Amino acid sequence: MLLRSLLFIPATSAQSRLERLAEDRATLPLPDAIIVDLEDSVPEAAKALARAALAAALHTAQGLTGWGTEVYVRVNGVRTPYCVDDLEALAPWVGRGVGVMISKCVGAEDVAGVMERLEMVSGAAVIPLIETLRACAIARPRWRLVPRSACGTWLWGW
C-alpha cells in the first residue's frame, strides 16, 4: 500500500490519542499509517515510560487496522543506546500486523540487524529512514543485501 498520510504519535501519549481517534473514525478520515514513536518525540528521560506504554497503545492501534490503517513503531537508530530496548518492547507485536520504522539508517546492515533481532520474515513491513545525504550515499549500493523486506526510504537533510 502506498502510504500517503502518516500520523506520528509519541508513545508516551499514544493511548489516549488513539482512543480519541478510534471514537472519531466515523467523522474523520484515518491516516494511511499510524506511527507510534519511540524516537525524537520522546524526551530522553521518558524513553523507559514510552516503552512501557507501547503495548497498550499498539493494542488500541490494532483496532484501527480493519479500517485500512497500517501500524508501525518508529524505533531509535541502531547506533543509539536505546535501540535494543526499543526492539525488545516491540518484539511481541511483530507478526501481529505491526511494522517497524528504523530511524537514522545508514545501510542494509541496519535493516538486516533489526530484522534478525526481531525474527522478522520475508515481506515484513520495514521502513528504514535515511536521514542524511551521507547515509544515502553509503546505503544506496547496499540495499540489495536486504531483498526480503518491503523497504521504503525517507530522506531528510536536503
HUPE-V135306 format. One line per field, one symbol per residue. psi: psi as a letter, one per 30 degrees, with the letter a starting at -180 (. if undefined). burial: + if it has 9 or more other ideal C-beta (glycine too) atoms within 8 Angstrom, else -. A space follows every 50 residues. Layout:
BEGIN
psi=???
burial=???
END
This chain:
BEGIN
psi=kkjekkjkkkffgeeeeeeeeeegfffkkllekkjjkfcffjlefgeeee eefeeeeeeeefffffggklklkjllleglffeeeeeeefeffkfggklk jjlhkeafeeeeeeeeefhklkgkjkjkjjgleeeeeeeefffffiffli klljklg.
burial=--+--++-++++-++-+++-++--+----++++++++++--+---++--+ +-+++-++-+++-++---++++++++++---++-+++-+++-++---+++ +++++++++++++++-++-+---++++++++---++-++--++--+--+- +-+-+---
END
